[in-house]
Amino acid sequence: MDNNVIIWTQGLTKTYGEGEAMVWALKDANVSFKRGEFVSVIGPSGSGKSTLLHLLGGIDHPTGGTVCYDNVDIYKLSDDKLSALRRKRIGFVFQFYNLIPELTAKENIILPILLDRQKIDEDRISEITDTLGISGRLSHLPSQLSGGQQQRVAIARALANDPDIILCDEPTGNLDEKSGGEVIDRLKAAREKFGKTVIIVTHDVSVAKQTDRVIKITDGRITQ
């Protein structure tokens, strides 16, 4: 495998149910992602794109096949080691932000660092929030922020532990066109600034066009 590839799959499969009721959410997916690459995964609702993202991130377990991260099969790791990998090396951004409403923007951002019992690097947090354009909103609660600002806080939180990969599940799906465009612009800026691999699941072709490469999934199969 190319040393520039950070994560790849082979024969990755996920099914639900048994017998005649069995559903193939993902079937024999073979795909790889390079360091620093900005990639979109597109397809209609129910095509398997979120399933692929969850399996890449160690959130769900495959029925078959492998996910290799730096040539280590993550699903052969112990639960503790897999949890540590998710916490330290993979950042997640979801459609509905998943911010804790009682915490300020900054408290939400630094929460992964506190949970990992690490020291907070204030300079790095400032660099992240400056890049994302939210430095002036850090003392605000999520309810005091626009949807686009909340999503940028979620991106900052994903970057807080300095992961290698950022996985984004429909990051603009809950935003208007203008706010969604701003979020993509900020994600691109963060990728360029911090050198992360960014993988975005989206149904929005205009979002996909802004990425380096597009992967298309149809009925659980990678078709393009």
C-alpha positions as CSV (number, residue, x, y, z in Angstrom):
1,M,0.0,0.0,0.0
2,D,1.2,3.5,-0.9
3,N,2.8,5.2,2.2
4,N,0.7,8.3,1.5
5,V,-2.5,6.3,2.1
6,I,-3.7,6.9,5.6
7,I,-6.9,4.7,5.7
8,W,-8.2,2.0,3.3
9,T,-10.8,-0.7,3.2
10,Q,-10.9,-4.1,1.6
11,G,-14.1,-6.1,1.0
12,L,-15.9,-3.9,3.6
13,T,-19.4,-5.2,4.1
14,K,-22.3,-4.3,6.5
15,T,-25.6,-6.2,6.6
16,Y,-28.6,-5.9,8.9
17,G,-31.1,-8.7,9.6
18,E,-31.0,-12.3,8.4
19,G,-32.4,-14.5,5.6
20,E,-34.9,-12.9,3.3
21,A,-35.1,-9.9,5.6
22,M,-31.3,-9.2,5.3
23,V,-30.4,-5.7,4.0
24,W,-27.0,-4.9,2.5
25,A,-26.0,-1.5,3.8
26,L,-22.5,-1.8,2.3
27,K,-21.2,-4.5,0.0
28,D,-17.5,-5.3,-0.8
29,A,-16.3,-1.7,-0.5
30,N,-12.7,-1.2,-1.6
31,V,-11.5,2.4,-1.2
32,S,-8.5,4.3,0.1
33,F,-7.8,7.9,1.3
34,K,-4.5,9.8,1.2
35,R,-3.0,12.0,3.8
36,G,-4.3,15.6,3.5
37,E,-6.9,14.7,0.9
38,F,-10.3,16.4,0.8
39,V,-12.9,13.8,-0.4
40,S,-16.7,13.6,-0.6
41,V,-18.8,10.5,-0.6
42,I,-22.1,11.1,-2.4
43,G,-25.2,9.0,-3.0
44,P,-29.0,9.0,-2.4
45,S,-30.5,8.6,1.0
46,G,-30.0,5.0,2.2
47,S,-27.2,4.3,-0.3
48,G,-24.7,3.3,2.4
49,K,-22.5,6.5,2.5
50,S,-23.1,7.1,6.3
51,T,-22.5,3.4,6.9
52,L,-19.1,3.7,5.2
53,L,-18.3,6.8,7.3
54,H,-19.2,5.1,10.6
55,L,-17.1,2.0,9.7
56,L,-14.1,4.2,8.8
57,G,-14.4,5.9,12.1
58,G,-14.8,2.8,14.3
59,I,-18.3,3.7,15.4
60,D,-19.9,0.6,14.0
61,H,-18.6,-2.9,13.4
62,P,-18.5,-4.5,9.9
63,T,-20.1,-7.8,9.0
64,G,-17.1,-8.5,6.8
65,G,-13.9,-7.0,5.4
66,T,-11.3,-4.7,6.9
67,V,-10.6,-1.1,7.7
68,C,-6.9,-0.4,7.9
69,Y,-5.6,2.7,9.5
70,D,-1.9,3.2,9.0
71,N,-1.9,-0.5,8.0
72,V,-3.5,-1.6,11.3
73,D,-6.8,-3.4,11.0
74,I,-8.8,-1.3,13.5
75,Y,-11.4,-4.0,14.1
76,K,-8.8,-6.4,15.4
77,L,-7.9,-3.9,18.1
78,S,-9.3,-4.4,21.7
79,D,-12.3,-2.2,22.6
80,D,-10.0,0.0,24.7
81,K,-7.5,0.5,21.9
82,L,-10.2,1.2,19.4
83,S,-11.8,3.8,21.7
84,A,-8.4,5.4,22.1
85,L,-7.9,5.5,18.3
86,R,-11.3,7.2,17.9
87,R,-10.6,9.7,20.6
88,K,-7.1,10.7,19.6
89,R,-6.8,10.2,15.8
90,I,-10.3,10.7,14.4
91,G,-12.5,13.8,14.6
92,F,-16.2,13.6,13.9
93,V,-18.6,16.3,12.7
94,F,-22.3,15.5,12.5
95,Q,-25.3,17.1,10.8
96,F,-26.9,18.2,14.0
97,Y,-23.7,19.6,15.7
98,N,-24.1,17.5,18.9
99,L,-23.0,20.4,21.1
100,I,-23.8,20.3,24.8
101,P,-26.3,23.1,25.4
102,E,-25.2,24.0,28.9
103,L,-21.5,24.5,27.9
104,T,-20.1,27.5,26.1
105,A,-18.6,27.2,22.7
106,K,-15.1,27.0,24.1
107,E,-16.1,24.5,26.7
108,N,-17.6,22.3,23.9
109,I,-14.4,22.7,21.9
110,I,-12.0,21.6,24.7
111,L,-14.2,18.8,26.0
112,P,-12.4,16.0,24.1
113,I,-9.1,17.3,25.5
114,L,-10.5,17.2,29.1
115,L,-12.0,13.7,28.5
116,D,-8.6,12.5,27.3
117,R,-7.0,14.1,30.4
118,Q,-4.6,16.1,28.3
119,K,-3.2,19.6,28.9
120,I,-5.0,22.3,26.9
121,D,-2.8,24.1,24.4
122,E,-4.4,27.6,24.4
123,D,-2.3,28.7,21.4
124,R,-3.5,25.8,19.3
125,I,-7.2,26.4,20.3
126,S,-6.8,30.0,19.3
127,E,-5.3,29.0,16.0
128,I,-8.2,26.7,15.3
129,T,-10.9,29.1,16.3
130,D,-9.2,31.9,14.3
131,T,-9.1,29.7,11.2
132,L,-12.8,28.9,11.7
133,G,-13.8,32.5,12.3
134,I,-15.4,31.9,15.8
135,S,-12.9,33.5,18.1
136,G,-15.4,36.2,19.1
137,R,-18.1,33.7,20.0
138,L,-16.3,31.4,22.4
139,S,-18.2,32.6,25.5
140,H,-21.6,32.1,23.9
141,L,-23.9,29.1,24.5
142,P,-24.9,27.1,21.5
143,S,-28.4,28.6,21.7
144,Q,-26.8,32.0,21.2
145,L,-25.1,31.0,17.9
146,S,-26.4,30.6,14.4
147,G,-26.5,27.1,12.8
148,G,-23.4,27.8,10.8
149,Q,-21.5,29.1,13.9
150,Q,-22.6,26.0,15.8
151,Q,-21.3,23.7,13.0
152,R,-17.9,25.6,13.1
153,V,-17.7,25.0,16.8
154,A,-18.3,21.3,16.1
155,I,-15.5,21.4,13.6
156,A,-13.2,23.1,16.1
157,R,-14.1,20.4,18.6
158,A,-13.2,17.7,16.0
159,L,-9.8,19.4,15.5
160,A,-9.1,19.9,19.2
161,N,-7.3,16.6,19.9
162,D,-5.2,17.1,16.7
163,P,-6.5,14.0,14.9
164,D,-5.3,12.8,11.5
165,I,-8.7,12.4,9.9
166,I,-11.9,14.5,10.1
167,L,-15.1,12.5,9.2
168,C,-18.1,14.7,8.4
169,D,-21.6,13.3,8.1
170,E,-23.8,15.8,6.1
171,P,-22.1,18.8,7.8
172,T,-24.2,21.2,5.7
173,G,-27.5,19.2,5.7
174,N,-29.1,21.3,8.5
175,L,-27.9,24.7,7.1
176,D,-29.1,27.2,4.4
177,E,-27.0,27.5,1.3
178,K,-25.0,30.5,2.5
179,S,-24.2,29.0,5.9
180,G,-23.4,25.7,4.3
181,G,-21.0,27.3,1.9
182,E,-19.3,29.1,4.7
183,V,-18.9,25.8,6.6
184,I,-17.3,24.1,3.6
185,D,-15.0,27.1,3.1
186,R,-13.9,26.9,6.7
187,L,-13.4,23.1,6.4
188,K,-11.1,23.7,3.4
189,A,-9.2,26.3,5.3
190,A,-8.8,24.0,8.3
191,R,-7.6,21.2,5.9
192,E,-5.0,23.5,4.4
193,K,-3.9,25.0,7.7
194,F,-3.6,21.8,9.7
195,G,-3.0,19.2,6.9
196,K,-5.9,16.8,7.9
197,T,-7.6,14.2,5.7
198,V,-11.2,15.3,5.4
199,I,-13.9,13.0,4.3
200,I,-17.4,14.4,3.8
201,V,-20.6,12.5,3.3
202,T,-23.1,14.6,1.4
203,H,-26.1,14.4,-0.9
204,D,-25.3,17.9,-2.2
205,V,-23.5,17.9,-5.5
206,S,-22.4,21.5,-5.1
207,V,-20.5,20.5,-1.9
208,A,-19.0,17.5,-3.6
209,K,-17.7,19.7,-6.5
210,Q,-15.5,21.6,-4.0
211,T,-13.6,18.5,-2.9
212,D,-10.5,16.9,-4.5
213,R,-12.2,13.7,-5.3
214,V,-15.8,12.3,-5.3
215,I,-16.8,8.7,-4.4
216,K,-20.2,7.7,-5.4
217,I,-22.2,4.9,-3.6
218,T,-25.4,3.3,-5.0
219,D,-27.3,0.6,-3.1
220,G,-24.4,-0.2,-0.8
221,R,-21.8,-0.4,-3.7
222,I,-19.1,2.0,-4.7
223,T,-20.0,2.8,-8.3
224,Q,-17.6,5.6,-9.1
